[in-house]
Amino acid sequence: MTTRAAAAPSPHPEPVEGSPGFFTQAYLRFRRDSVSVAALAVFALIGLTSLAAPLIAAQVLHTDPTRQDLLRDYEPPSAQHWGGTDAFGRDALTRVLYAGQVSLGIGLAVVLVQLTIGVPLGLIAGYYHGRADDVINAVILTRAGIPTLYLLILLSATFRGVVGTPWGLALVFGLLNWTGVTRQVRGLVLSVKQRDFIDAARVIGVNDRRIMFQHILPNVMYIILIIAGFDIIGAMLGEAGLSFLGLGIQAPTASWGNMLSGSLENFQNAPWLVFLPGLFITVTVLCIFLVTDGLRDALDPRLKD
C-alpha cells in the first residue's frame, strides 16, 4: 500500500485579505441602495445649480435677478422667462436658483451649530452620567418648557436686523434646537457604554476621550445623521413658516420660504410663482429624507449585509 506524499508548503503563501473597515462597509451598503443614490444625485444637482446660479443666469437664462420691469409683471412662463415673472417683472426661475443658496445654506448652517453643541454634550452626559448629566438635563428641560414658536417670534420681532438675515436666523435656530440632538445621543451612549468592547478598552488603559470619540461615536453616528437630515428639513420649513408670518428672511434677499409666502396671494393670476419655490422645497425635502434613510441603514452597525 503506497501513501501519497504530502504536498510541500508553498514558499510564498497567498496573503489573507483583511475585512473592509466600518466606513468602507457602510459605503458599499449605501451604494447598493439605488433609491438613496438617486436621491443624493438629485439633491447634489439642486445644490450645484444653486451654487452656479450667477453663471446659469448670465450664460443660460440671460437674466438678472435684481432687474425690474414693471411693464412685464406676472408674465407666464415663456421662451424668454422660463419660470415667468413676478410682481416686479423679475425672472422667477433666476430668483429661485439664487434663493436656493439661502435656503440650503440656512439648513446646513443650522445642522452645523446643532451638532457642534449637541453631540459633545450628549457624549458627556451619557458617558459620565452623574452631575454632568444632571446639569445638561436641567438646561434641556428648561429649554423644553419654552414654546419654540413664541420664542422665535419674540426674537424675530426684537432683533429683526439679526434674525432677518440668513446667518442670523441659522444661528438662532441652531442655538434653540440643539437639545434634541443631545437627548438622542445621550440615550444611545448610555446603552453603548455598557457593551463588552467598551469594558475591554477601559481594561487596556484607553482614556475616556478616545473611548467616546473613537469607540462610542461611530456606534451612534447613524442616529446623528438621521437627526441632521431631519434638522435640515426642519430649518428649511421653519424659515418658510417664519417668512409666512413676515418674520423670516427679509427682502430683497430671496429664499424659497419668502418667495412662497409672498406669492400665495397671487395664486389665482400667477400660479407659477407658487409652483416653482414649492417644487424646489418639496423635491429637496424628499431627497434629504431618502438620503438620510439610506445612510441610517448603511451606518447602523446592528444591520448585517
N, C-alpha and C positions, 0 to 999 in steps of 0.2 A: 504494500500500500504506500503510495507516494503522497507526500504532502506538498502543497503549493507554497513556494517561497513567499514570504511576506514582502509586500511592496516597500521599496526603500522610501523613506520620507523625502519629500521634495526639499531641495536646498533653499528654495525661495517660496515659502508658504504664501498663499494668497492673503492679502490684507483683509481684515474684517471691517466692513463699513459700519461706522457708528450711526446710531439713530439720530434723525434730524432733531434740531433744537425745538424749543417750545414755539418760538415765533415762526420758524420755518413750517412746522406742522399747521399752525394757525393760518398762515398764508396759503398753504395748499388746500386746506378745507374751505377757506373763503373763495378761492379761485374756482372751486367746483360748484359754487352756488351761483348759477347763471343769472338769477333774478337780481341778486345783490350786486353782482358785477355790472349788469346793465344799468341798474340804478346809480351806481357810482360813476359810470361813464356819462350819464345824462346830467348828474349833479356837477361833474367836472366841466361839462360843456357849458352849463349855465354860468358857472364861476368864471370860466375863461372869457365868455362873451361879455360878462360884466366888466372884467378887468380890461378887456380890449375895447370897451365902449367908445373911447375917443377915436381910435383907429377905424372902427366899424362906421361910426357916424361920419367921419371925414371921407373915407375911401369907398364905402359901400352905399350908405344911405344918402350921403351928400347933404347932411343936415347939421344944424347947430342947436343943441338943447336949450339954449337961452334966447334964441331968436324968436321974436314975437311978430305975428302978422294977424292983426285983428280982423282983417278982411277975409281970412281963411279959417275962421274959428269953426269948430265942430264939423270939419270935413270928414267923411267916411274914408276907410282905407282905400288907397289908390296906388298907382304906379309911382307917384312922387312921394307920397306919405304912406308907407306900408301899414302903419298902425293907426292911421287917421291923425287928426289934430285935436287939441284940447280947446278950452275956452279962450286961450290967448293965441291960438294959431300955432302952437309949438308942436313939433312932431312927437307923437305919443310913444312910438316904439323906441326912439332915441332916449327919451326920458326914462322909460322902463329899464333900459340897459344901464344907464347911469345910476338909477335908483337901486339896482341890484348890488352895486358896490356898497351902498349904505346899509341895506338890509342884511346882506350876508356878513358884512363887517361887524355889525352890531351883534349878530348871533355868535360869531366866532369870538369876539371880544368878551361877551358875557360868559361864555364857557371857560375861557382862559382865566378870568377873575374867579369864577366859582371853584374851578378845580385847584387853582393856586391856593385858595384859602381852605376849601372843604376837605381835600384829600389828606393833607398833612394833619389837620385837626382830627379827622376820622381815624387815622392810623394811631395817633397819640391816645385818643380816648379809648379805642378798643384794645390797644396793646397794654398800656399802663393801668387802665381802669382806675379805681380809687379816686383820689382827689382831683386829678386832671380830668377824669371822666365827669365828675360832678360839676366842675366849673364849666366845662364845654356844654354839657346838657342844660345847665341853668341859662346860659346865653341862648341856646337853641329854643328852649321853652319860652323865654321872654320874647324872642323874636316871633315865635309862632302865635303869641297872644295878640299881635298887632295885625289887623287885616291888611294884606298886601295892597289891594286896590286903593284903599283910602290913603295909605302911606304914600303910594305913588302919586296920587292926585295932589296930596299936600306938598310933596317935594317938587312936583312939576309946577304948581302954582307959585311956590315960594322962590324956587331957584330956576325960573324959566330960562334964563340965559345959559345955564349949565345943562339942565335936563333936556332942553330943546335942541341940543347938539348931539350928533351920533355917538361920540365917545363919552360924553357926559351921561347920556341915557344908558349906555352899555355899562358904565361904572356903577350907576345906581342899581340896575338890575342885578349885576353880579354881587354887590355888597348886601343886597337884600335877600338873595335866594341861594346862598352857599350852604345853608343849613340842611337842605335836602341831601346834598352830596355827603356831608359829614355823617348824617344819620345812617345812610345806606352803607357807607364804607365802615363805619364803626360796628354795625351789626355783623358784617361778614368777617371783620377782623377778629371779633370775639369768638367766632366759630373756627377760623383757620388757625389761630394761635394755639388751639388745643390739640392739633394733629401731631403725629409722631415725628415728622420731619422737622418741625419747629423745636421739639424737645431735643432731637439729635443735634441740631445746630447749637442750642444752648450748651449741651454737654461738651462739645468740642471747643467751646470758648468764643463763638461768634458774637460780636457785640450787638446791642439792641438795634442800632440804626441800620446795620447791614441786614439783620433779620427782617426788619419792617420793609425796607425798600427792595431787597433782592429775593426774599423768600415769601413774604406775605403779599406785597403789592402785585406781583404777577398773577396771584390767585384771586385777586379782586378786580383785576383790570377789566374783565368783561362787564361787570356791573358799572364801572366808571364810564366805559364807552356808551353803554345804554343811557346813563344819565346825561352824558354830554350830548348825545344825539337829540334827546327829548328837550334838553335845555336850549339848544339852538332853535328848535321848533317853537318852544315857549317864548323865547326872546323875540323872534320874528312876529309871532301872533300878538304878543304883548305890546310891541311897538305899534302894530296895526290898531289894536284896541285903544291905546292912548291917543293915537292920531285921530281916531274916530271921535274922541271926546275933545279934540282940539288941544291936547296937552303933549303930543309926541314931537316928532321931528318937525321943526318949523320951516316954512317957506323962506327962501326959494330952494332950499335943499330938498331934493326929491327922494322919497323912499317908497317901496311898494305899499306900505301901510298908508301913508298920507295921500298917495295917488289914488288908492282905492277908496278911502273915506271921502276924499274931495270930489269924486266923480259919481257918487251914489245918487246925488240929487239930479243928475243929468242922465240917468239910466234910460229914460224913455227916448230922448233925442240923440244920445251918443253912447250906446251900449258898449262900444269898443273900448271906451275909457275905463269901464269896469272889468271887461273881459281880460285885457292884457295883464294888468297887475295881479288880478285874481288867478289867472292861469299860471303865472310865474310863482306865486306863493304856493298854490296847490301842488304843482309839479315838484317844487323844491322840497316842500314838507314831506311829500310821499317818498321821494328819493332818499331823504335823510332817514326816514323811518325804515325803509327797506335795507339800506346800508347798515344801519345800527343793528337791525335784527340779524343780518348776516355776520357782522363782527361778533355779536354776542355768541352765536353758535360756534364760530371759529375759535374764539379765545377762551371759552368756558373749559377749564381743564377737566371737568367731570364728564364731558362728552367724548365718546370714542369714535374713531373713524368707522 
